[in-house]
Amino acid sequence: MSGGNEKMSYGALGLVEVVGSCNAVVVLDQMLKTSDVEFRTWHTKCGGHATIFLSGDIAAVKAAVDAVKGNPPCEIIAAAVISAPSEETSRLVKEEEEKHHK
């Protein structure tokens, strides 16, 4: 981990929750093909739920999330777009990225 006050920000964060890792990969693939977004990380929890985090400019993230909501390849449990996320939210995503990308 880096020290100091490294500032990170995203134009927007997109979150999509599904059940199952396979479904998460299919949803992620569809979102990446829809617009110019970047996969950040994903978080899994009990019951097989997986939340996918992606980032990009607000329009691109909204287009990607709307694409899977409008033509879902599987059941979408929840989806959200956070424009201009707070530093704390960005920090939480960055910590999750670091857990998975060591």
C-alpha positions as CSV (number, residue, x, y, z in Angstrom):
1,M,0.0,0.0,0.0
2,S,1.1,3.5,-0.6
3,G,1.5,6.0,2.1
4,G,0.6,9.7,2.3
5,N,-2.6,11.3,1.2
6,E,-2.9,9.8,-2.3
7,K,-6.1,11.2,-3.7
8,M,-8.1,9.0,-6.0
9,S,-11.4,9.8,-7.7
10,Y,-13.7,8.4,-10.3
11,G,-16.0,10.3,-12.6
12,A,-18.6,7.7,-11.7
13,L,-18.9,4.3,-10.1
14,G,-21.3,1.6,-11.3
15,L,-22.3,-1.2,-9.1
16,V,-24.3,-4.3,-10.2
17,E,-25.2,-7.2,-7.9
18,V,-26.0,-10.6,-9.2
19,V,-26.0,-14.2,-7.8
20,G,-23.1,-16.3,-8.8
21,S,-19.6,-15.6,-10.1
22,C,-20.4,-16.9,-13.6
23,N,-23.3,-14.4,-13.8
24,A,-21.0,-11.7,-12.6
25,V,-18.5,-12.4,-15.5
26,V,-21.3,-12.4,-18.1
27,V,-22.7,-9.1,-16.8
28,L,-19.2,-7.6,-16.6
29,D,-18.5,-8.7,-20.2
30,Q,-21.8,-7.1,-21.4
31,M,-21.0,-3.8,-19.6
32,L,-17.4,-3.6,-20.9
33,K,-18.7,-4.2,-24.5
34,T,-21.4,-1.5,-24.1
35,S,-19.3,1.6,-23.3
36,D,-15.8,2.9,-22.3
37,V,-15.8,1.7,-18.7
38,E,-13.1,0.1,-16.6
39,F,-13.5,-2.9,-14.3
40,R,-12.4,-2.0,-10.8
41,T,-13.1,-5.0,-8.7
42,W,-15.8,-7.2,-7.4
43,H,-17.0,-8.3,-4.0
44,T,-18.6,-11.6,-3.1
45,K,-20.5,-12.4,0.1
46,C,-22.5,-15.3,1.6
47,G,-25.2,-16.7,-0.5
48,G,-23.2,-16.3,-3.7
49,H,-24.0,-12.7,-4.2
50,A,-21.3,-10.8,-6.3
51,T,-21.2,-7.0,-6.7
52,I,-19.2,-5.7,-9.7
53,F,-17.6,-2.3,-9.5
54,L,-16.7,-0.4,-12.6
55,S,-15.7,3.2,-13.3
56,G,-15.6,5.8,-16.1
57,D,-17.2,9.0,-17.0
58,I,-20.8,9.4,-15.9
59,A,-22.4,8.8,-19.3
60,A,-20.3,5.7,-20.0
61,V,-21.1,4.2,-16.6
62,K,-24.8,5.0,-16.8
63,A,-24.9,3.4,-20.3
64,A,-23.2,0.2,-19.1
65,V,-25.4,-0.2,-16.1
66,D,-28.6,0.6,-18.1
67,A,-27.6,-1.9,-20.7
68,V,-27.6,-4.8,-18.2
69,K,-30.7,-3.5,-16.6
70,G,-32.5,-3.2,-19.9
71,N,-31.4,-6.5,-21.4
72,P,-30.3,-8.6,-18.4
73,P,-28.3,-11.8,-19.2
74,C,-29.4,-13.0,-15.7
75,E,-31.3,-11.7,-12.7
76,I,-30.0,-8.3,-11.5
77,I,-30.4,-8.1,-7.8
78,A,-29.5,-4.4,-7.5
79,A,-27.7,-1.7,-9.6
80,A,-26.6,1.8,-9.0
81,V,-24.6,4.6,-10.5
82,I,-22.7,7.0,-8.2
83,S,-21.6,10.2,-9.9
84,A,-18.6,12.0,-8.4
85,P,-18.2,9.5,-5.5
86,S,-16.9,10.8,-2.2
87,E,-13.2,10.3,-1.3
88,E,-14.3,7.7,1.4
89,T,-16.3,5.7,-1.2
90,S,-13.4,5.9,-3.6
91,R,-11.0,4.7,-0.8
92,L,-13.3,1.7,-0.1
93,V,-13.3,0.6,-3.7
94,K,-9.5,1.1,-3.9
95,E,-9.0,-1.1,-0.8
96,E,-11.2,-3.8,-2.3
97,E,-9.1,-3.6,-5.6
98,E,-5.9,-4.1,-3.6
99,K,-7.3,-7.2,-1.9
100,H,-8.0,-8.8,-5.2
101,H,-5.1,-7.6,-7.3
102,K,-2.1,-8.5,-5.2
